[in-house]
Amino acid sequence: MQTLEALTRDARALANGDIVLSAPETEVARQMQICNACRYCEGFCAVFPAMTRRLEFGKADIHFLANLCHNCGACLHACQYAPPHEFAVNVPQAMAQVRGQTYADYAWPPALGRLYQRNGLTLSLALVAALTLFLVLGAALQGGGLGALWGADLQGNFYSLFPHNLLVGLFAPVFLFVVLALALGVRGFWKDVKPATGGADVSAPAAAEATHDVLRLKYLDGGHGEGCHNEDDAYTLKRRRAHHLTFYGFMLCFAATSVATVYHYVFGWQAPYELPSIPKLLGAVGGVMLVLGTARLWQLRRARHPLHGDAAQKPMDLGFIALLFLVAASGLALWLVRITPPALPALALVLCLHLGAVMALFATLPYGKFAHGVFRTAALLRHATERRQPSPIGLGSD
């Protein structure tokens, strides 16, 4: 078997044309060479079947494989070459470091790519506080000061404090920028990895398979249906369930906002909406799911095995979780205090907190953990397409 020094030298030689691999990419290439010789983890997830179709690992291949990895930790605990072995194979950690790099490299506009390294818990909470204070001061100046704001009678209509057109003017441009930034970022990623994954266009069966894998979070099952590893090295499905609660809770809340938009502009039915209206039903169920899911993700993220993932990205992960939790919790609180007679004096302040949290979430979406879902979906689409193509020179397990 090759020595560690030889493997490292070979990995560094695997430049993609004139493009030299970064240190994290070089480390992934080195580890994939070792894994390709071993193949013990071949059936664990999408990474290893895709790996076996390659003899060399250029930049695009590494970016593709890194975004296929779901960081379940199964391969780390099964690997005979994991630390403290001299080969020091830690695929989840190496892949996580490259994923963080890809988000920054493909960020649009490119100058904002550094925000991925700075978008941590402290920044997220500070942004919520600053935006909330901005809204409080703005509302106070319009309504006679902070004294008038405390105990303000909104009569169940939040638009009396912040007019509908004002909210649309604040949120619509940010939302459109988020969509544009994420779309252009993943477009660059797709353009680079498509030739490295056979170059074929996505077929309907491949799209259906990838959609199924995304919606079920298939690769958070540890490769055998028992789930991911956590701090005690035991398998658990807690991460998968928490991700499901968070993802589907977020989607239900987004659906509630979308239906409310249709109500307002198509039917002329203005908010607020109450149960059993569709927007309120979707929002209430989604909000509860989002609170439960993010609270569980926070706990699991803080308790994960120290060799799992990239420690440098932990503040970014926790910041995103905190923002989602604040949006959901403040939204539910806003509804509860409004329907509880008499309405609490702090109703207007709770509204400012909720809107501040939503604005902070929107502002950080293109440069935070949210991007990993977009890039991972693109990688799974390319994987489902690639595995339907003939394997190069007979390699691969698909």
C-alpha positions as CSV (number, residue, x, y, z in Angstrom):
1,M,0.0,0.0,0.0
2,Q,1.2,3.5,-0.7
3,T,2.6,5.6,2.1
4,L,0.8,8.6,3.4
5,E,3.5,10.9,1.8
6,A,3.0,9.3,-1.6
7,L,-0.8,9.6,-1.4
8,T,-0.5,13.2,-0.4
9,R,1.9,13.9,-3.3
10,D,-0.3,12.1,-5.8
11,A,-3.4,14.1,-4.6
12,R,-1.5,17.4,-5.0
13,A,-0.6,16.4,-8.5
14,L,-4.3,16.0,-9.4
15,A,-4.8,19.6,-10.6
16,N,-7.7,20.1,-12.9
17,G,-5.8,21.5,-15.9
18,D,-4.2,24.7,-14.8
19,I,-6.5,25.0,-11.8
20,V,-4.6,24.1,-8.6
21,L,-6.5,22.5,-5.8
22,S,-6.9,24.4,-2.5
23,A,-5.7,22.7,0.7
24,P,-9.2,21.4,1.6
25,E,-9.7,20.1,-1.9
26,T,-6.3,18.5,-1.9
27,E,-7.2,16.7,1.3
28,V,-10.5,15.4,-0.1
29,A,-8.6,14.1,-3.2
30,R,-6.1,12.4,-0.9
31,Q,-8.8,10.7,1.1
32,M,-10.8,9.7,-1.9
33,Q,-7.7,7.9,-3.3
34,I,-7.5,5.9,-0.1
35,C,-11.3,5.2,-0.1
36,N,-11.2,4.2,-3.8
37,A,-8.6,1.5,-2.9
38,C,-10.6,0.3,0.1
39,R,-14.3,0.6,-0.8
40,Y,-15.6,-0.7,2.5
41,C,-18.1,2.1,2.7
42,E,-19.3,1.7,-0.9
43,G,-23.0,1.2,0.0
44,F,-23.2,3.9,2.7
45,C,-24.4,6.9,0.6
46,A,-24.2,8.5,-2.8
47,V,-20.6,9.7,-2.3
48,F,-19.0,6.3,-2.6
49,P,-20.7,4.9,-5.7
50,A,-20.0,8.3,-7.4
51,M,-16.3,8.0,-6.2
52,T,-15.9,4.6,-7.7
53,R,-16.6,6.1,-11.2
54,R,-13.4,8.2,-10.9
55,L,-9.7,7.4,-11.0
56,E,-8.7,11.1,-10.5
57,F,-10.4,13.9,-8.6
58,G,-10.3,17.3,-10.1
59,K,-11.8,20.5,-8.6
60,A,-15.2,19.9,-10.1
61,D,-15.3,16.2,-9.0
62,I,-14.4,17.3,-5.5
63,H,-17.0,20.0,-5.4
64,F,-19.6,17.5,-6.6
65,L,-18.7,14.8,-4.1
66,A,-18.5,17.3,-1.2
67,N,-22.1,18.5,-1.8
68,L,-23.3,14.9,-2.1
69,C,-22.1,14.2,1.5
70,H,-24.8,14.5,4.1
71,N,-22.3,14.3,7.0
72,C,-24.1,11.4,8.7
73,G,-20.8,10.2,10.1
74,A,-21.2,6.5,9.3
75,C,-18.1,6.3,7.2
76,L,-15.9,7.9,9.8
77,H,-16.9,5.3,12.5
78,A,-16.6,2.4,10.1
79,C,-13.2,3.4,8.6
80,Q,-10.1,1.5,9.7
81,Y,-7.9,4.4,8.5
82,A,-9.7,7.1,10.6
83,P,-7.8,9.0,13.2
84,P,-5.6,8.1,15.0
85,H,-4.4,6.0,12.0
86,E,-1.6,7.8,10.1
87,F,-3.8,8.1,7.0
88,A,-6.2,10.2,9.1
89,V,-9.2,9.6,6.9
90,N,-12.1,11.7,8.0
91,V,-14.4,12.0,5.0
92,P,-17.3,14.0,6.8
93,Q,-14.9,16.6,8.0
94,A,-13.0,17.0,4.8
95,M,-16.2,17.2,2.7
96,A,-17.7,19.8,5.1
97,Q,-14.6,22.0,4.7
98,V,-14.9,21.9,0.9
99,R,-18.6,22.5,1.0
100,G,-18.0,25.7,3.0
101,Q,-15.5,26.7,0.3
102,T,-17.9,26.0,-2.5
103,Y,-20.6,28.2,-1.0
104,A,-18.0,31.1,-0.8
105,D,-16.5,30.4,-4.2
106,Y,-19.9,30.4,-6.0
107,A,-21.4,33.2,-4.1
108,W,-23.0,36.0,-6.1
109,P,-21.9,38.7,-6.2
110,P,-18.4,37.2,-5.7
111,A,-17.3,40.0,-3.3
112,L,-19.9,38.8,-0.8
113,G,-18.5,35.3,-0.6
114,R,-16.6,36.1,2.6
115,L,-19.9,36.5,4.4
116,Y,-20.0,32.7,4.7
117,Q,-17.1,32.9,7.1
118,R,-18.5,35.8,9.1
119,N,-22.2,34.9,9.2
120,G,-22.2,33.4,12.7
121,L,-24.5,33.3,15.7
122,T,-23.4,36.6,17.1
123,L,-23.9,38.4,13.8
124,S,-27.3,36.9,13.2
125,L,-28.6,37.9,16.7
126,A,-27.0,41.3,16.4
127,L,-28.7,41.8,13.0
128,V,-32.1,40.8,14.5
129,A,-31.6,43.3,17.4
130,A,-30.6,46.1,15.0
131,L,-33.5,45.6,12.6
132,T,-36.0,45.3,15.5
133,L,-34.7,48.5,17.0
134,F,-34.9,50.2,13.6
135,L,-38.6,49.1,13.3
136,V,-39.4,50.1,16.8
137,L,-37.9,53.6,16.4
138,G,-39.6,54.0,13.0
139,A,-43.0,53.0,14.4
140,A,-42.5,55.2,17.5
141,L,-41.6,58.3,15.5
142,Q,-44.8,57.8,13.5
143,G,-47.0,57.1,16.4
144,G,-46.0,59.6,19.1
145,G,-43.0,58.0,20.8
146,L,-42.2,54.8,22.6
147,G,-44.9,55.5,25.2
148,A,-47.6,55.5,22.6
149,L,-46.1,52.3,21.0
150,W,-46.4,50.4,24.3
151,G,-50.0,49.4,24.6
152,A,-50.9,50.6,21.1
153,D,-54.3,49.3,20.1
154,L,-53.8,47.8,16.7
155,Q,-57.3,46.4,16.7
156,G,-56.1,43.1,15.3
157,N,-54.7,44.8,12.2
158,F,-50.9,45.0,11.9
159,Y,-51.1,47.1,8.8
160,S,-52.2,50.0,11.1
161,L,-48.7,50.1,12.4
162,F,-46.8,49.1,9.2
163,P,-48.9,49.6,6.0
164,H,-49.0,46.7,3.6
165,N,-47.3,48.6,0.8
166,L,-44.4,49.6,3.1
167,L,-43.9,45.9,4.0
168,V,-43.9,44.9,0.4
169,G,-41.4,47.6,-0.4
170,L,-39.1,46.4,2.3
171,F,-39.3,42.6,1.7
172,A,-39.9,42.2,-2.0
173,P,-36.5,43.6,-3.2
174,V,-34.7,41.5,-0.6
175,F,-36.6,38.4,-1.6
176,L,-35.9,38.9,-5.3
177,F,-32.2,39.5,-4.5
178,V,-32.1,36.2,-2.5
179,V,-33.6,34.3,-5.4
180,L,-31.2,35.9,-7.9
181,A,-28.1,35.4,-5.7
182,L,-28.9,31.7,-5.0
183,A,-29.9,31.0,-8.6
184,L,-26.7,32.5,-10.1
185,G,-24.6,30.8,-7.4
186,V,-25.9,27.3,-8.1
187,R,-25.8,28.0,-11.8
188,G,-22.0,28.4,-11.6
189,F,-21.8,25.2,-9.6
190,W,-23.9,23.3,-12.1
191,K,-21.9,24.6,-15.0
192,D,-18.7,23.3,-13.5
193,V,-19.9,19.9,-12.3
194,K,-22.0,19.0,-15.3
195,P,-19.0,18.0,-17.5
196,A,-17.5,16.1,-14.6
197,T,-20.6,14.1,-14.2
198,G,-21.0,12.9,-17.8
199,G,-22.5,16.1,-19.3
200,A,-25.9,14.5,-19.9
201,D,-29.0,16.6,-19.4
202,V,-31.4,15.7,-16.5
203,S,-34.0,13.2,-17.5
204,A,-37.5,12.8,-16.0
205,P,-36.5,9.6,-14.1
206,A,-33.4,11.2,-12.8
207,A,-35.3,14.3,-11.6
208,A,-37.9,12.0,-9.9
209,E,-35.2,10.0,-8.1
210,A,-33.4,13.2,-6.9
211,T,-36.6,14.7,-5.8
212,H,-37.5,11.6,-3.8
213,D,-34.0,11.6,-2.2
214,V,-34.2,15.3,-1.3
215,L,-37.7,15.2,0.2
216,R,-37.0,12.0,2.2
217,L,-33.5,13.0,3.2
218,K,-32.5,9.6,2.2
219,Y,-28.8,9.9,2.9
220,L,-29.3,10.9,6.6
221,D,-30.0,7.2,7.3
222,G,-26.4,6.2,7.8
223,G,-26.5,3.9,4.7
224,H,-28.4,1.2,6.5
225,G,-31.6,2.9,7.8
226,E,-30.4,3.3,11.4
227,G,-29.5,7.0,11.1
228,C,-26.5,9.2,11.9
229,H,-23.9,9.1,14.6
230,N,-23.9,11.6,17.4
231,E,-21.7,12.3,20.4
232,D,-22.0,8.7,21.8
233,D,-21.1,7.0,18.5
234,A,-24.5,5.4,18.5
235,Y,-26.9,5.4,15.5
236,T,-29.9,7.7,15.7
237,L,-32.6,9.1,13.4
238,K,-32.9,12.2,15.5
239,R,-31.0,14.4,13.0
240,R,-33.2,13.2,10.1
241,R,-36.4,13.8,12.0
242,A,-35.3,17.2,13.2
243,H,-34.3,18.1,9.6
244,H,-37.8,16.9,8.4
245,L,-39.6,19.0,11.0
246,T,-37.5,22.1,10.1
247,F,-37.7,21.7,6.3
248,Y,-41.4,20.9,6.1
249,G,-42.2,23.5,8.8
250,F,-40.4,26.1,6.7
251,M,-42.2,25.0,3.5
252,L,-45.6,25.2,5.3
253,C,-44.8,28.7,6.5
254,F,-43.7,29.7,3.0
255,A,-46.9,28.2,1.6
256,A,-49.0,30.2,4.1
257,T,-47.4,33.4,2.9
258,S,-47.9,32.5,-0.7
259,V,-51.6,31.7,-0.2
260,A,-52.1,34.9,1.8
261,T,-50.5,36.8,-1.2
262,V,-53.1,35.2,-3.5
263,Y,-55.9,36.1,-1.1
264,H,-54.7,39.7,-1.0
265,Y,-54.1,40.4,-4.6
266,V,-56.5,38.0,-6.4
267,F,-59.5,37.9,-4.1
268,G,-59.0,41.1,-2.2
269,W,-59.1,39.4,1.2
270,Q,-56.9,41.3,3.5
271,A,-55.1,40.0,6.6
272,P,-55.3,39.2,9.4
273,Y,-56.6,35.7,8.8
274,E,-57.9,33.4,11.5
275,L,-58.4,29.6,11.9
276,P,-59.7,27.7,10.0
277,S,-58.4,29.8,7.0
278,I,-55.8,28.1,4.9
279,P,-53.0,30.7,5.5
280,K,-53.5,30.5,9.3
281,L,-53.7,26.7,9.3
282,L,-50.6,26.3,7.2
283,G,-48.8,29.0,9.3
284,A,-49.7,27.6,12.7
285,V,-48.8,24.0,11.8
286,G,-45.6,25.1,10.1
287,G,-44.6,27.4,12.9
288,V,-45.0,24.7,15.5
289,M,-43.0,22.2,13.4
290,L,-40.3,24.8,12.8
291,V,-39.9,25.6,16.5
292,L,-39.7,21.9,17.4
293,G,-37.3,21.1,14.5
294,T,-34.9,24.0,15.1
295,A,-34.8,23.5,18.9
296,R,-33.9,19.9,18.3
297,L,-31.3,20.8,15.6
298,W,-29.7,23.2,18.0
299,Q,-29.3,20.6,20.6
300,L,-28.0,18.0,18.2
301,R,-25.6,20.4,16.5
302,R,-24.0,21.3,19.9
303,A,-23.7,17.6,20.9
304,R,-22.2,16.2,17.7
305,H,-19.0,14.2,17.8
306,P,-16.0,16.6,17.5
307,L,-14.7,14.8,14.5
308,H,-17.9,15.4,12.5
309,G,-18.1,18.3,10.2
310,D,-16.1,21.5,10.1
311,A,-15.8,23.3,13.5
312,A,-15.3,26.6,11.7
313,Q,-18.8,26.5,10.3
314,K,-20.5,25.8,13.6
315,P,-21.3,29.5,14.3
316,M,-22.9,29.8,10.8
317,D,-25.0,26.7,11.4
318,L,-26.2,27.9,14.8
319,G,-26.9,31.4,13.5
320,F,-29.2,30.0,10.8
321,I,-30.9,27.7,13.3
322,A,-31.4,30.6,15.7
323,L,-32.9,32.8,13.0
324,L,-35.4,30.1,11.9
325,F,-36.4,29.6,15.5
326,L,-36.9,33.3,16.2
327,V,-39.0,33.7,13.1
328,A,-41.2,30.8,14.0
329,A,-41.5,31.5,17.7
330,S,-42.1,35.2,17.3
331,G,-44.7,34.5,14.6
332,L,-46.6,32.1,16.9
333,A,-46.3,34.5,19.9
334,L,-47.6,37.3,17.7
335,W,-50.7,35.3,16.9
336,L,-51.3,34.2,20.5
337,V,-50.9,37.6,22.1
338,R,-53.2,39.1,19.5
339,I,-56.1,36.6,20.1
340,T,-55.7,36.7,23.9
341,P,-58.1,39.2,25.4
342,P,-57.0,41.8,26.3
343,A,-54.2,42.1,23.9
344,L,-50.8,42.4,25.6
345,P,-49.3,46.0,25.8
346,A,-46.2,44.6,24.1
347,L,-48.1,43.5,20.9
348,A,-46.5,46.2,18.8
349,L,-43.0,45.3,20.1
350,V,-43.6,41.6,19.3
351,L,-44.5,42.6,15.8
352,C,-41.3,44.5,15.4
353,L,-39.3,41.6,16.7
354,H,-41.0,39.2,14.3
355,L,-40.4,41.5,11.3
356,G,-36.8,42.1,12.4
357,A,-36.2,38.4,12.6
358,V,-37.7,37.8,9.2
359,M,-35.7,40.6,7.6
360,A,-32.5,39.2,9.2
361,L,-33.3,35.7,7.9
362,F,-33.9,37.1,4.4
363,A,-30.7,39.2,4.4
364,T,-28.5,36.2,5.3
365,L,-30.2,33.5,3.2
366,P,-27.8,33.6,0.2
367,Y,-24.7,33.7,2.5
368,G,-25.6,31.2,5.2
369,K,-26.5,27.6,5.8
370,F,-29.6,27.8,3.6
371,A,-27.3,27.5,0.6
372,H,-26.4,24.0,1.4
373,G,-29.9,22.7,0.6
374,V,-29.7,24.4,-2.8
375,F,-26.3,23.0,-3.7
376,R,-27.0,19.6,-2.3
377,T,-30.2,19.4,-4.4
378,A,-28.1,20.2,-7.5
379,A,-25.5,17.6,-6.6
380,L,-28.2,14.9,-6.1
381,L,-29.7,15.8,-9.5
382,R,-26.2,15.4,-11.1
383,H,-25.7,12.1,-9.3
384,A,-29.1,10.7,-10.4
385,T,-28.2,11.7,-14.0
386,E,-24.6,10.4,-13.9
387,R,-25.5,6.9,-12.5
388,R,-27.7,6.4,-15.6
389,Q,-24.8,6.9,-17.9
390,P,-22.2,4.2,-18.8
391,S,-19.4,4.1,-16.2
392,P,-16.0,5.3,-17.6
393,I,-13.9,2.3,-18.6
394,G,-16.1,-0.1,-16.7
395,L,-15.6,1.6,-13.3
396,G,-18.3,2.1,-10.7
397,S,-20.8,0.2,-8.7
398,D,-24.0,1.6,-10.3
